[in-house]
Amino acid sequence: MISKQQIQNIRALERKRERDECGCFLAEGDKLVREALSLPGRSPFRVRAIYGLAEWLKSNLAGIEDRKIEVVPVSMRELERLSLLKAPNQVLAVISRNPDFVPEFDFKADLLLGLDRIQDPGNMGTIIRLADWFGLGGIIACANSADFFSPKVVQSSMGSVFRVKLLTADLYEFVESANGAIPVYGTHLAGHDIYSAKLSANGIILLGNESRGLSDTLADLATMNLRIPDFSIGPVPPESLNVSIAAAVVCSEFRRRGTG
């Protein structure tokens, strides 16, 4: 039977402070845990412990005996006490991160996303998933953005959190450190129409806060600011696009035209 302390330790990973202190985060559900178990040896992530229903463990854990993973069979009731989801799905895992891993980016080839104060975990997870889909070189987010490894972000990324290079840093300093080696594209309502602007295959695309948009200091660093034009036909224009939808449109247009 799982102990009360184990339950408290796992549920504590809902909080960023605890995740940072132990270097771990949660992955919940069949798909995410199976993806974590299949990560290559060079990955900065390792499965530390698995808590799952007996039938799931029996079907999915063949051949992991030598990987030093703690495996704990639990009942459905115990899984419900452990889980941060409303409807737990068979299994959850504690994933550790290599504290010494720092992603490297190739400014001459990579198309990157820079996220300025993205607050909603669902948006963050969706943007990570988009970066994976469009084969981007990575994401750099400022420290006051939603945490890459919060349970809601991990869940909404649908496993892409394991594959996309992610860095939390001072976004202004990161862009300045490139020292002109990479084109910088801001997303701004006063920018150039993205469908007629010249786009490069590499660069960093800056996306701003859900309600306030891109900060002026970052917009000023942009080589070019871009906007998605409004094609609405009603007398009252719609609100600006959700940031994750805007990210999808922008990434798609960059990938469609590539070298401009």
C-alpha atoms as an extended CHARMM CRD file, in Angstrom:
* protein
*
       260  EXT
         1         1  MET       CA              0.0000000000        0.0000000000        0.0000000000  PROA      1               0.0000000000
         2         2  ILE       CA              1.3180000000        3.4130000000       -0.9420000000  PROA      2               0.0000000000
         3         3  SER       CA              2.1760000000        5.6510000000        2.0020000000  PROA      3               0.0000000000
         4         4  LYS       CA              0.7490000000        9.0400000000        2.8640000000  PROA      4               0.0000000000
         5         5  GLN       CA              4.2540000000       10.5230000000        2.5290000000  PROA      5               0.0000000000
         6         6  GLN       CA              4.6150000000        9.1590000000       -1.0050000000  PROA      6               0.0000000000
         7         7  ILE       CA              1.3050000000       10.7400000000       -1.9380000000  PROA      7               0.0000000000
         8         8  GLN       CA              2.3780000000       14.0830000000       -0.4730000000  PROA      8               0.0000000000
         9         9  ASN       CA              5.7480000000       13.9650000000       -2.2500000000  PROA      9               0.0000000000
        10        10  ILE       CA              4.1780000000       13.2870000000       -5.6230000000  PROA      10              0.0000000000
        11        11  ARG       CA              1.4070000000       15.8450000000       -5.2990000000  PROA      11              0.0000000000
        12        12  ALA       CA              3.9740000000       18.4180000000       -4.1840000000  PROA      12              0.0000000000
        13        13  LEU       CA              5.3140000000       18.3460000000       -7.7530000000  PROA      13              0.0000000000
        14        14  GLU       CA              2.3420000000       20.4800000000       -8.7130000000  PROA      14              0.0000000000
        15        15  ARG       CA              4.3540000000       23.3840000000       -7.2570000000  PROA      15              0.0000000000
        16        16  LYS       CA              7.2850000000       24.9090000000       -9.1550000000  PROA      16              0.0000000000
        17        17  ARG       CA              9.4330000000       25.3100000000       -6.0350000000  PROA      17              0.0000000000
        18        18  GLU       CA              9.3070000000       21.5770000000       -5.3320000000  PROA      18              0.0000000000
        19        19  ARG       CA              9.9540000000       20.7240000000       -8.9860000000  PROA      19              0.0000000000
        20        20  ASP       CA             13.0070000000       22.9740000000       -9.0260000000  PROA      20              0.0000000000
        21        21  GLU       CA             14.3540000000       21.6840000000       -5.7170000000  PROA      21              0.0000000000
        22        22  CYS       CA             14.2260000000       17.9980000000       -6.6580000000  PROA      22              0.0000000000
        23        23  GLY       CA             14.7340000000       18.4050000000      -10.4160000000  PROA      23              0.0000000000
        24        24  CYS       CA             11.6500000000       16.3090000000      -11.1740000000  PROA      24              0.0000000000
        25        25  PHE       CA              8.2260000000       16.6710000000      -12.7420000000  PROA      25              0.0000000000
        26        26  LEU       CA              5.1640000000       14.5070000000      -13.3720000000  PROA      26              0.0000000000
        27        27  ALA       CA              4.0080000000       12.7990000000      -16.5580000000  PROA      27              0.0000000000
        28        28  GLU       CA              0.5210000000       11.3080000000      -16.3470000000  PROA      28              0.0000000000
        29        29  GLY       CA             -1.3130000000        8.8440000000      -18.5490000000  PROA      29              0.0000000000
        30        30  ASP       CA             -0.5300000000        5.9400000000      -20.8230000000  PROA      30              0.0000000000
        31        31  LYS       CA              0.8120000000        7.9500000000      -23.7920000000  PROA      31              0.0000000000
        32        32  LEU       CA              3.1240000000       10.2620000000      -21.8750000000  PROA      32              0.0000000000
        33        33  VAL       CA              4.6140000000        7.5220000000      -19.6970000000  PROA      33              0.0000000000
        34        34  ARG       CA              5.2240000000        5.2040000000      -22.6560000000  PROA      34              0.0000000000
        35        35  GLU       CA              6.9470000000        8.0690000000      -24.4880000000  PROA      35              0.0000000000
        36        36  ALA       CA              9.1100000000        8.7490000000      -21.4290000000  PROA      36              0.0000000000
        37        37  LEU       CA             10.1120000000        5.0740000000      -21.2610000000  PROA      37              0.0000000000
        38        38  SER       CA             11.1950000000        5.1250000000      -24.9090000000  PROA      38              0.0000000000
        39        39  LEU       CA             13.4630000000        8.1820000000      -24.6250000000  PROA      39              0.0000000000
        40        40  PRO       CA             16.9900000000        7.6780000000      -26.0130000000  PROA      40              0.0000000000
        41        41  GLY       CA             19.9940000000        7.4770000000      -23.7060000000  PROA      41              0.0000000000
        42        42  ARG       CA             21.1730000000       10.9620000000      -24.7180000000  PROA      42              0.0000000000
        43        43  SER       CA             17.9420000000       12.5480000000      -23.4860000000  PROA      43              0.0000000000
        44        44  PRO       CA             18.2400000000       14.8780000000      -20.4680000000  PROA      44              0.0000000000
        45        45  PHE       CA             15.1720000000       13.1640000000      -18.9900000000  PROA      45              0.0000000000
        46        46  ARG       CA             15.0070000000        9.8980000000      -17.0300000000  PROA      46              0.0000000000
        47        47  VAL       CA             12.0660000000        8.0100000000      -15.5880000000  PROA      47              0.0000000000
        48        48  ARG       CA             12.6900000000        7.8050000000      -11.8530000000  PROA      48              0.0000000000
        49        49  ALA       CA              9.4940000000        6.0900000000      -10.6300000000  PROA      49              0.0000000000
        50        50  ILE       CA              6.2800000000        4.6750000000      -12.0520000000  PROA      50              0.0000000000
        51        51  TYR       CA              2.9950000000        4.3110000000      -10.1940000000  PROA      51              0.0000000000
        52        52  GLY       CA              0.5240000000        2.2720000000      -12.2030000000  PROA      52              0.0000000000
        53        53  LEU       CA             -2.3230000000       -0.1900000000      -12.2500000000  PROA      53              0.0000000000
        54        54  ALA       CA             -1.1330000000       -3.8020000000      -12.2010000000  PROA      54              0.0000000000
        55        55  GLU       CA             -2.4580000000       -4.5820000000      -15.6790000000  PROA      55              0.0000000000
        56        56  TRP       CA             -0.6880000000       -1.5430000000      -17.1730000000  PROA      56              0.0000000000
        57        57  LEU       CA              2.6110000000       -2.4530000000      -15.5060000000  PROA      57              0.0000000000
        58        58  LYS       CA              2.3720000000       -6.0220000000      -16.7480000000  PROA      58              0.0000000000
        59        59  SER       CA              1.7270000000       -4.9070000000      -20.3380000000  PROA      59              0.0000000000
        60        60  ASN       CA              4.2960000000       -2.1190000000      -20.6010000000  PROA      60              0.0000000000
        61        61  LEU       CA              7.3010000000       -2.7410000000      -18.4040000000  PROA      61              0.0000000000
        62        62  ALA       CA              8.9550000000       -5.7480000000      -20.0170000000  PROA      62              0.0000000000
        63        63  GLY       CA             12.7150000000       -5.2600000000      -20.2410000000  PROA      63              0.0000000000
        64        64  ILE       CA             13.1620000000       -2.3070000000      -17.9000000000  PROA      64              0.0000000000
        65        65  GLU       CA             14.5340000000       -4.3240000000      -14.9740000000  PROA      65              0.0000000000
        66        66  ASP       CA             18.0530000000       -2.9210000000      -15.4800000000  PROA      66              0.0000000000
        67        67  ARG       CA             17.0360000000        0.7460000000      -15.6940000000  PROA      67              0.0000000000
        68        68  LYS       CA             16.8580000000        1.4860000000      -11.9640000000  PROA      68              0.0000000000
        69        69  ILE       CA             13.2510000000        2.6360000000      -12.1280000000  PROA      69              0.0000000000
        70        70  GLU       CA             11.1430000000        2.3310000000       -9.0030000000  PROA      70              0.0000000000
        71        71  VAL       CA              7.9370000000        0.5300000000       -9.9650000000  PROA      71              0.0000000000
        72        72  VAL       CA              4.9900000000        0.7760000000       -7.5810000000  PROA      72              0.0000000000
        73        73  PRO       CA              1.7190000000       -1.0650000000       -8.2950000000  PROA      73              0.0000000000
        74        74  VAL       CA             -1.2910000000        0.9450000000       -7.1400000000  PROA      74              0.0000000000
        75        75  SER       CA             -5.0340000000        0.4870000000       -7.0790000000  PROA      75              0.0000000000
        76        76  MET       CA             -7.3570000000        2.8250000000       -8.9660000000  PROA      76              0.0000000000
        77        77  ARG       CA             -8.2720000000        4.4940000000       -5.7040000000  PROA      77              0.0000000000
        78        78  GLU       CA             -4.6140000000        5.0760000000       -4.8450000000  PROA      78              0.0000000000
        79        79  LEU       CA             -3.9510000000        6.4210000000       -8.3600000000  PROA      79              0.0000000000
        80        80  GLU       CA             -6.7850000000        8.8980000000       -7.8920000000  PROA      80              0.0000000000
        81        81  ARG       CA             -5.1470000000       10.1230000000       -4.6730000000  PROA      81              0.0000000000
        82        82  LEU       CA             -1.7860000000       10.5160000000       -6.4230000000  PROA      82              0.0000000000
        83        83  SER       CA             -3.0120000000       12.0830000000       -9.6300000000  PROA      83              0.0000000000
        84        84  LEU       CA             -3.3860000000       15.7760000000      -10.3880000000  PROA      84              0.0000000000
        85        85  LEU       CA             -5.8920000000       14.9750000000      -13.1610000000  PROA      85              0.0000000000
        86        86  LYS       CA             -9.6560000000       14.9020000000      -12.7830000000  PROA      86              0.0000000000
        87        87  ALA       CA             -9.7260000000       11.5460000000      -14.5610000000  PROA      87              0.0000000000
        88        88  PRO       CA             -6.4810000000        9.5750000000      -13.9670000000  PROA      88              0.0000000000
        89        89  ASN       CA             -5.3860000000        7.2970000000      -16.7820000000  PROA      89              0.0000000000
        90        90  GLN       CA             -3.7650000000        4.0420000000      -15.5810000000  PROA      90              0.0000000000
        91        91  VAL       CA             -0.3030000000        5.3490000000      -14.7040000000  PROA      91              0.0000000000
        92        92  LEU       CA              1.8650000000        8.2940000000      -13.7470000000  PROA      92              0.0000000000
        93        93  ALA       CA              5.6230000000        8.7220000000      -13.6730000000  PROA      93              0.0000000000
        94        94  VAL       CA              8.1220000000       10.9070000000      -11.8610000000  PROA      94              0.0000000000
        95        95  ILE       CA             10.6310000000       12.2190000000      -14.4170000000  PROA      95              0.0000000000
        96        96  SER       CA             14.0210000000       13.6480000000      -13.4660000000  PROA      96              0.0000000000
        97        97  ARG       CA             15.8820000000       16.3140000000      -15.4450000000  PROA      97              0.0000000000
        98        98  ASN       CA             19.6270000000       16.4990000000      -15.9030000000  PROA      98              0.0000000000
        99        99  PRO       CA             20.5410000000       19.6970000000      -14.0020000000  PROA      99              0.0000000000
       100       100  ASP       CA             23.6650000000       20.2120000000      -16.1050000000  PROA      100             0.0000000000
       101       101  PHE       CA             21.9030000000       20.0660000000      -19.4680000000  PROA      101             0.0000000000
       102       102  VAL       CA             21.8430000000       23.3540000000      -21.3790000000  PROA      102             0.0000000000
       103       103  PRO       CA             20.4030000000       23.2120000000      -24.9140000000  PROA      103             0.0000000000
       104       104  GLU       CA             22.5450000000       24.5190000000      -27.7450000000  PROA      104             0.0000000000
       105       105  PHE       CA             21.1200000000       26.3850000000      -30.7230000000  PROA      105             0.0000000000
       106       106  ASP       CA             22.4810000000       26.8690000000      -34.2350000000  PROA      106             0.0000000000
       107       107  PHE       CA             21.6650000000       30.4580000000      -35.1520000000  PROA      107             0.0000000000
       108       108  LYS       CA             22.5850000000       29.8610000000      -38.8050000000  PROA      108             0.0000000000
       109       109  ALA       CA             20.0490000000       27.0690000000      -39.2360000000  PROA      109             0.0000000000
       110       110  ASP       CA             17.4810000000       27.0500000000      -36.4290000000  PROA      110             0.0000000000
       111       111  LEU       CA             14.0580000000       28.6050000000      -36.4310000000  PROA      111             0.0000000000
       112       112  LEU       CA             13.3280000000       29.3890000000      -32.7700000000  PROA      112             0.0000000000
       113       113  LEU       CA             10.4800000000       30.7600000000      -30.6910000000  PROA      113             0.0000000000
       114       114  GLY       CA             11.0040000000       33.3700000000      -27.9830000000  PROA      114             0.0000000000
       115       115  LEU       CA              8.1400000000       33.5980000000      -25.4800000000  PROA      115             0.0000000000
       116       116  ASP       CA              7.5630000000       36.8160000000      -23.5560000000  PROA      116             0.0000000000
       117       117  ARG       CA              5.4340000000       36.3100000000      -20.4030000000  PROA      117             0.0000000000
       118       118  ILE       CA              3.1800000000       33.5570000000      -21.7460000000  PROA      118             0.0000000000
       119       119  GLN       CA              1.0290000000       32.8550000000      -18.6880000000  PROA      119             0.0000000000
       120       120  ASP       CA             -1.4860000000       30.1750000000      -19.5980000000  PROA      120             0.0000000000
       121       121  PRO       CA             -0.1520000000       26.6000000000      -19.1930000000  PROA      121             0.0000000000
       122       122  GLY       CA             -2.4670000000       25.3710000000      -21.9420000000  PROA      122             0.0000000000
       123       123  ASN       CA             -1.0120000000       27.9170000000      -24.3600000000  PROA      123             0.0000000000
       124       124  MET       CA              2.5210000000       27.0090000000      -23.3410000000  PROA      124             0.0000000000
       125       125  GLY       CA              1.9350000000       23.2800000000      -23.8300000000  PROA      125             0.0000000000
       126       126  THR       CA              0.2760000000       23.8730000000      -27.1990000000  PROA      126             0.0000000000
       127       127  ILE       CA              3.1770000000       26.0590000000      -28.3620000000  PROA      127             0.0000000000
       128       128  ILE       CA              5.6620000000       23.3370000000      -27.3710000000  PROA      128             0.0000000000
       129       129  ARG       CA              3.5850000000       20.8710000000      -29.3860000000  PROA      129             0.0000000000
       130       130  LEU       CA              3.5970000000       23.2690000000      -32.3650000000  PROA      130             0.0000000000
       131       131  ALA       CA              7.3760000000       23.6370000000      -32.1520000000  PROA      131             0.0000000000
       132       132  ASP       CA              7.6480000000       19.8640000000      -32.3390000000  PROA      132             0.0000000000
       133       133  TRP       CA              5.2200000000       19.6470000000      -35.2780000000  PROA      133             0.0000000000
       134       134  PHE       CA              7.0080000000       22.3080000000      -37.3120000000  PROA      134             0.0000000000
       135       135  GLY       CA             10.4770000000       20.9970000000      -36.4800000000  PROA      135             0.0000000000
       136       136  LEU       CA             11.6770000000       24.1530000000      -34.7660000000  PROA      136             0.0000000000
       137       137  GLY       CA             15.1090000000       24.3630000000      -33.1990000000  PROA      137             0.0000000000
       138       138  GLY       CA             13.7900000000       25.1810000000      -29.7350000000  PROA      138             0.0000000000
       139       139  ILE       CA             11.9580000000       27.5830000000      -27.4400000000  PROA      139             0.0000000000
       140       140  ILE       CA             13.3840000000       30.2740000000      -25.1720000000  PROA      140             0.0000000000
       141       141  ALA       CA             10.9890000000       31.6510000000      -22.5480000000  PROA      141             0.0000000000
       142       142  CYS       CA             11.4800000000       34.4150000000      -20.0060000000  PROA      142             0.0000000000
       143       143  ALA       CA             11.3770000000       33.4150000000      -16.3440000000  PROA      143             0.0000000000
       144       144  ASN       CA              7.9150000000       34.8720000000      -15.7020000000  PROA      144             0.0000000000
       145       145  SER       CA              6.3210000000       32.6420000000      -18.3300000000  PROA      145             0.0000000000
       146       146  ALA       CA              4.4450000000       29.4540000000      -17.4360000000  PROA      146             0.0000000000
       147       147  ASP       CA              6.8770000000       26.7620000000      -16.3060000000  PROA      147             0.0000000000
       148       148  PHE       CA              7.7370000000       24.2810000000      -19.0750000000  PROA      148             0.0000000000
       149       149  PHE       CA              7.4100000000       21.3880000000      -16.6140000000  PROA      149             0.0000000000
       150       150  SER       CA              4.2160000000       22.2310000000      -14.7680000000  PROA      150             0.0000000000
       151       151  PRO       CA              1.7040000000       19.3600000000      -14.9030000000  PROA      151             0.0000000000
       152       152  LYS       CA             -0.7080000000       21.2550000000      -17.1630000000  PROA      152             0.0000000000
       153       153  VAL       CA              2.0280000000       22.2480000000      -19.6140000000  PROA      153             0.0000000000
       154       154  VAL       CA              3.4360000000       18.7170000000      -19.7700000000  PROA      154             0.0000000000
       155       155  GLN       CA             -0.0540000000       17.2890000000      -20.2800000000  PROA      155             0.0000000000
       156       156  SER       CA             -1.0490000000       19.6900000000      -23.0450000000  PROA      156             0.0000000000
       157       157  SER       CA              2.2770000000       19.2220000000      -24.8450000000  PROA      157             0.0000000000
       158       158  MET       CA              1.2540000000       15.5960000000      -25.5010000000  PROA      158             0.0000000000
       159       159  GLY       CA              4.8290000000       14.3630000000      -25.1560000000  PROA      159             0.0000000000
       160       160  SER       CA              6.5040000000       17.1330000000      -27.1710000000  PROA      160             0.0000000000
       161       161  VAL       CA              8.0710000000       18.4430000000      -23.9450000000  PROA      161             0.0000000000
       162       162  PHE       CA             10.4710000000       15.4780000000      -24.1870000000  PROA      162             0.0000000000
       163       163  ARG       CA             11.5800000000       16.3260000000      -27.7440000000  PROA      163             0.0000000000
       164       164  VAL       CA             11.7770000000       20.1160000000      -28.0430000000  PROA      164             0.0000000000
       165       165  LYS       CA             14.8210000000       22.0340000000      -26.7700000000  PROA      165             0.0000000000
       166       166  LEU       CA             13.5680000000       24.2880000000      -23.9720000000  PROA      166             0.0000000000
       167       167  LEU       CA             15.4380000000       27.0900000000      -22.2330000000  PROA      167             0.0000000000
       168       168  THR       CA             14.3050000000       29.5440000000      -19.5660000000  PROA      168             0.0000000000
       169       169  ALA       CA             16.3870000000       32.7170000000      -19.7830000000  PROA      169             0.0000000000
       170       170  ASP       CA             16.2890000000       36.4820000000      -19.9430000000  PROA      170             0.0000000000
       171       171  LEU       CA             14.8120000000       36.7840000000      -23.4270000000  PROA      171             0.0000000000
       172       172  TYR       CA             16.1550000000       40.2930000000      -24.0170000000  PROA      172             0.0000000000
       173       173  GLU       CA             19.6850000000       39.2030000000      -23.1040000000  PROA      173             0.0000000000
       174       174  PHE       CA             19.3760000000       36.0470000000      -25.2100000000  PROA      174             0.0000000000
       175       175  VAL       CA             18.4220000000       38.0280000000      -28.3130000000  PROA      175             0.0000000000
       176       176  GLU       CA             21.1230000000       40.6120000000      -27.6710000000  PROA      176             0.0000000000
       177       177  SER       CA             23.7180000000       37.8580000000      -27.1840000000  PROA      177             0.0000000000
       178       178  ALA       CA             23.0600000000       36.6750000000      -30.7360000000  PROA      178             0.0000000000
       179       179  ASN       CA             24.6910000000       39.9630000000      -31.7600000000  PROA      179             0.0000000000
       180       180  GLY       CA             22.9400000000       40.1190000000      -35.1170000000  PROA      180             0.0000000000
       181       181  ALA       CA             23.7530000000       36.5100000000      -36.0170000000  PROA      181             0.0000000000
       182       182  ILE       CA             20.0660000000       35.5930000000      -36.3690000000  PROA      182             0.0000000000
       183       183  PRO       CA             17.0650000000       37.4550000000      -37.8140000000  PROA      183             0.0000000000
       184       184  VAL       CA             14.6260000000       38.5390000000      -35.0880000000  PROA      184             0.0000000000
       185       185  TYR       CA             10.9120000000       38.6610000000      -35.8780000000  PROA      185             0.0000000000
       186       186  GLY       CA              8.4810000000       40.2910000000      -33.4760000000  PROA      186             0.0000000000
       187       187  THR       CA              4.7370000000       39.6610000000      -33.5920000000  PROA      187             0.0000000000
       188       188  HSD       CA              3.0760000000       43.0390000000      -33.2850000000  PROA      188             0.0000000000
       189       189  LEU       CA             -0.1940000000       44.6370000000      -34.4130000000  PROA      189             0.0000000000
       190       190  ALA       CA              1.8110000000       47.4270000000      -36.0300000000  PROA      190             0.0000000000
       191       191  GLY       CA              4.0450000000       45.0080000000      -37.9260000000  PROA      191             0.0000000000
       192       192  HSD       CA              4.3030000000       44.0840000000      -41.6080000000  PROA      192             0.0000000000
       193       193  ASP       CA              1.7650000000       41.7290000000      -43.1510000000  PROA      193             0.0000000000
       194       194  ILE       CA              3.2890000000       38.2730000000      -42.6930000000  PROA      194             0.0000000000
       195       195  TYR       CA              1.9400000000       37.1070000000      -46.0500000000  PROA      195             0.0000000000
       196       196  SER       CA              3.8950000000       39.7100000000      -48.0070000000  PROA      196             0.0000000000
       197       197  ALA       CA              6.9640000000       40.1260000000      -45.7730000000  PROA      197             0.0000000000
       198       198  LYS       CA             10.2380000000       38.4550000000      -46.7050000000  PROA      198             0.0000000000
       199       199  LEU       CA             10.9370000000       35.5980000000      -44.2860000000  PROA      199             0.0000000000
       200       200  SER       CA             14.1200000000       33.6150000000      -43.7000000000  PROA      200             0.0000000000
       201       201  ALA       CA             14.5560000000       29.8980000000      -43.0070000000  PROA      201             0.0000000000
       202       202  ASN       CA             16.2830000000       30.6830000000      -39.7120000000  PROA      202             0.0000000000
       203       203  GLY       CA             15.4740000000       33.2270000000      -37.0450000000  PROA      203             0.0000000000
       204       204  ILE       CA             13.8190000000       33.7660000000      -33.6970000000  PROA      204             0.0000000000
       205       205  ILE       CA             10.1080000000       34.5790000000      -33.6130000000  PROA      205             0.0000000000
       206       206  LEU       CA              9.0310000000       36.5630000000      -30.5460000000  PROA      206             0.0000000000
       207       207  LEU       CA              5.5360000000       35.9780000000      -29.1600000000  PROA      207             0.0000000000
       208       208  GLY       CA              4.0560000000       38.1610000000      -26.4400000000  PROA      208             0.0000000000
       209       209  ASN       CA              1.7770000000       37.9250000000      -23.4360000000  PROA      209             0.0000000000
       210       210  GLU       CA             -1.8450000000       36.8330000000      -23.9830000000  PROA      210             0.0000000000
       211       211  SER       CA             -3.3450000000       40.2090000000      -23.0130000000  PROA      211             0.0000000000
       212       212  ARG       CA             -0.4860000000       42.6870000000      -23.3470000000  PROA      212             0.0000000000
       213       213  GLY       CA              1.3370000000       41.3580000000      -26.3650000000  PROA      213             0.0000000000
       214       214  LEU       CA              5.0530000000       41.7180000000      -26.9640000000  PROA      214             0.0000000000
       215       215  SER       CA              6.8650000000       44.1920000000      -24.7290000000  PROA      215             0.0000000000
       216       216  ASP       CA              8.1620000000       47.3570000000      -26.4010000000  PROA      216             0.0000000000
       217       217  THR       CA             11.7490000000       46.5430000000      -25.4160000000  PROA      217             0.0000000000
       218       218  LEU       CA             11.6190000000       43.2320000000      -27.2710000000  PROA      218             0.0000000000
       219       219  ALA       CA              9.6940000000       44.6770000000      -30.2140000000  PROA      219             0.0000000000
       220       220  ASP       CA             12.4980000000       47.2530000000      -30.5610000000  PROA      220             0.0000000000
       221       221  LEU       CA             15.0440000000       44.4270000000      -30.9050000000  PROA      221             0.0000000000
       222       222  ALA       CA             13.2200000000       42.9060000000      -33.8540000000  PROA      222             0.0000000000
       223       223  THR       CA             14.7660000000       42.9570000000      -37.2960000000  PROA      223             0.0000000000
       224       224  MET       CA             11.1670000000       43.0200000000      -38.5080000000  PROA      224             0.0000000000
       225       225  ASN       CA              7.8170000000       43.0570000000      -36.7300000000  PROA      225             0.0000000000
       226       226  LEU       CA              5.0650000000       40.9460000000      -38.2780000000  PROA      226             0.0000000000
       227       227  ARG       CA              1.2950000000       40.8580000000      -37.9870000000  PROA      227             0.0000000000
       228       228  ILE       CA             -1.3520000000       38.3890000000      -39.0820000000  PROA      228             0.0000000000
       229       229  PRO       CA             -3.8630000000       40.4700000000      -41.0730000000  PROA      229             0.0000000000
       230       230  ASP       CA             -7.5120000000       40.5710000000      -40.0520000000  PROA      230             0.0000000000
       231       231  PHE       CA             -9.8400000000       39.3390000000      -42.8150000000  PROA      231             0.0000000000
       232       232  SER       CA            -13.0650000000       39.7310000000      -40.8340000000  PROA      232             0.0000000000
       233       233  ILE       CA            -16.0680000000       41.2210000000      -42.6430000000  PROA      233             0.0000000000
       234       234  GLY       CA            -18.3020000000       42.2490000000      -39.7270000000  PROA      234             0.0000000000
       235       235  PRO       CA            -18.7210000000       45.8320000000      -38.4940000000  PROA      235             0.0000000000
       236       236  VAL       CA            -16.9300000000       45.0050000000      -35.2470000000  PROA      236             0.0000000000
       237       237  PRO       CA            -13.4640000000       43.4180000000      -35.5700000000  PROA      237             0.0000000000
       238       238  PRO       CA            -12.7160000000       40.3230000000      -33.4690000000  PROA      238             0.0000000000
       239       239  GLU       CA            -10.3280000000       40.2760000000      -30.5590000000  PROA      239             0.0000000000
       240       240  SER       CA             -6.7000000000       39.4870000000      -31.3640000000  PROA      240             0.0000000000
       241       241  LEU       CA             -5.8470000000       35.8300000000      -31.9100000000  PROA      241             0.0000000000
       242       242  ASN       CA             -5.0490000000       33.5160000000      -29.0350000000  PROA      242             0.0000000000
       243       243  VAL       CA             -1.2470000000       33.3590000000      -28.7760000000  PROA      243             0.0000000000
       244       244  SER       CA             -1.0340000000       29.6260000000      -29.5000000000  PROA      244             0.0000000000
       245       245  ILE       CA             -3.2210000000       30.0440000000      -32.5980000000  PROA      245             0.0000000000
       246       246  ALA       CA             -1.0570000000       32.9630000000      -33.7060000000  PROA      246             0.0000000000
       247       247  ALA       CA              2.0220000000       30.7920000000      -33.1820000000  PROA      247             0.0000000000
       248       248  ALA       CA              0.5360000000       28.1020000000      -35.4240000000  PROA      248             0.0000000000
       249       249  VAL       CA             -0.2170000000       30.5930000000      -38.2230000000  PROA      249             0.0000000000
       250       250  VAL       CA              3.2120000000       32.2070000000      -38.0140000000  PROA      250             0.0000000000
       251       251  CYS       CA              5.1540000000       28.9280000000      -37.8800000000  PROA      251             0.0000000000
       252       252  SER       CA              3.1480000000       27.5330000000      -40.7750000000  PROA      252             0.0000000000
       253       253  GLU       CA              3.8910000000       30.5690000000      -42.9480000000  PROA      253             0.0000000000
       254       254  PHE       CA              7.6160000000       30.4430000000      -42.1360000000  PROA      254             0.0000000000
       255       255  ARG       CA              7.7710000000       26.7500000000      -42.9870000000  PROA      255             0.0000000000
       256       256  ARG       CA              5.6570000000       27.2030000000      -46.1300000000  PROA      256             0.0000000000
       257       257  ARG       CA              8.0210000000       29.7640000000      -47.6020000000  PROA      257             0.0000000000
       258       258  GLY       CA             11.2370000000       28.8510000000      -45.8250000000  PROA      258             0.0000000000
       259       259  THR       CA             13.8620000000       30.9970000000      -47.5240000000  PROA      259             0.0000000000
       260       260  GLY       CA             11.4900000000       33.8030000000      -48.4480000000  PROA      260             0.0000000000
